[in-house]
Amino acid sequence: MNNDVNATWPKLPVALKKIAIDPTSDDYELMCSNYFVTGRPKLILRATTERDVIASIQYVKKIRESVSHSIPFSFRSGGHGISMASVNDGGIILDISQLNSVTVTDAEQGLVQVQAGAVWGDVAEALRPFNLIISSGDFGDTGVGGLATGGGIGLLVRRLGLTIDHIVSARLVTADGEIRVTDHQKYPDLFWGIRGGNSQLGMVTAFTFKASKLVEEKSDISLPFTVQTIESQTSNLTKFIQQWQSWITHASSKMSSNLMLTAENRNTVHINASNFWAGSINSDAKALFKSALSLSEVNKHQLETKSYAELVKAPHIPHSGQQPVFVKNILLDAMNPNIGDIITSIFKASATMITNS
Ligand SMILES: Cc1cc2nc3c(=O)[nH]c(=O)nc-3n(C[C@H](O)[C@H](O)[C@H](O)COP(=O)(O)OP(=O)(O)OC[C@H]3O[C@@H](n4cnc5c(N)ncnc54)[C@H](O)[C@@H]3O)c2cc1C
């Protein structure tokens, strides 16, 4: 790399040279994107230790004190952030994907230390032998750092709540370059803030989670999920969404459901539904799966059994800004009978795909 990253910035400390990547480095093109966009940062710092994170934040602080304009500075863990804020143009990216260990510290209590650069598929795989689960997202390549500082809505959200509900403590490096260990007792405001505030308060390097032990009743096997996938269509989205909302609201919290809606033409919406039952099939599950088939005109459906780790397996796909789409999230805190009409109007205003869960 070029030693003189930017003539107006203070000299790069020796400790950071070994982790620094600039536009002249071989790895630059591999490291400058996230899932949605490709950035053109001046410098990427690929931390391999918590000390690297501290040194990086101290360096950025020094730059900001020495130049008059603002320098974009992004944190990147899994690079799947919908805000797309984990890359930038002209600034610095601090990447912690190498800080990715998962350690079960107390299997009985379900205590697990997870470095923030891990991805959720790998967390699920590491916890599988212990019959432990941390409810996270539904895609294995999403990162712990972004999701566990943002919220975390996954396949077990109806049963276990959000991912942030399971954080016991966190280690973070704040803007002054200090490491702080925070929990309900230590720096409680900071602890509150990082559970939803993403990067606003510092970079989390590791979390301790209390994982859940989900085993089949009276047996000691890791909980399988029964998954129903349905391909169907409807010409009356409002009615379908109302019926689906009523179906999932009245279902046991062992059931969760994701819908992917695609506008096929002006009158027809194509529906891909994935319904997840946290357990092997029983009479309750059978009844729910059967009633799910009556909600729309079904073309194809199937039932499979999979472990949680198989469901959220991480494919580890390198980033190249491969999904150049605009994503917008909204959270409804109550059933809304008009949501089908609202979605129809969004489709008419040119959206191509909408997911509900
Ligand atoms: C295909 C796909 C599927 C998804 N599925 C789900 C899902 O099922 N459930 C769900 O809840 N979300 C889901 N998401 C959203 C995703 O989990 C969040 O956007 C999350 O922020 C991604 O985390 P990341 O570490 O991969 O992202 P990054 O792009 O690395 O970071 C995202 C944001 O978090 C900040 N950040 C990253 N690491 C840290 C850290 N260590 N400390 C402090 N701040 C940090 C960054 O600054 C950035 O603002 C999905 C996203 C995609 C692209």
The ligand as an ORCA input file, in Angstrom:
! r2SCAN-3c Opt
* xyz 0 1
  C     -30.325    -10.410      2.584
  C     -30.627     -9.738      3.905
  C     -31.439    -10.387      4.825
  C     -31.726     -9.780      6.056
  N     -32.534    -10.432      6.941
  C     -32.790     -9.873      8.151
  C     -33.610    -10.549      9.112
  O     -34.121    -11.631      8.878
  N     -33.807     -9.939     10.311
  C     -33.253     -8.729     10.616
  O     -33.445     -8.246     11.735
  N     -32.504     -8.059      9.719
  C     -32.267     -8.603      8.505
  N     -31.508     -7.921      7.592
  C     -31.023     -6.592      7.936
  C     -29.632     -6.679      8.565
  O     -29.588     -7.641      9.561
  C     -29.277     -5.354      9.202
  O     -29.298     -4.357      8.219
  C     -27.938     -5.396      9.941
  O     -27.592     -4.083     10.319
  C     -26.818     -5.997      9.126
  O     -25.691     -6.148      9.943
  P     -24.240     -6.296      9.293
  O     -23.248     -6.370     10.393
  O     -24.270     -7.385      8.284
  O     -24.159     -4.930      8.491
  P     -23.068     -3.800      8.243
  O     -23.383     -3.313      6.862
  O     -21.699     -4.255      8.525
  O     -23.493     -2.694      9.292
  C     -24.805     -2.176      9.315
  C     -24.875     -0.960     10.246
  O     -24.509     -1.338     11.559
  C     -23.365     -0.597     12.014
  N     -22.450     -1.551     12.637
  C     -21.895     -2.650     12.043
  N     -21.111     -3.282     12.903
  C     -21.163     -2.591     14.075
  C     -20.549     -2.774     15.339
  N     -19.730     -3.799     15.547
  N     -20.804     -1.878     16.312
  C     -21.647     -0.832     16.098
  N     -22.260     -0.612     14.912
  C     -22.024     -1.488     13.911
  C     -22.737     -0.009     10.752
  O     -22.108      1.198     11.035
  C     -23.927      0.171      9.846
  O     -24.559      1.391     10.122
  C     -31.198     -8.489      6.360
  C     -30.380     -7.841      5.425
  C     -30.099     -8.452      4.210
  C     -29.237     -7.735      3.226
*
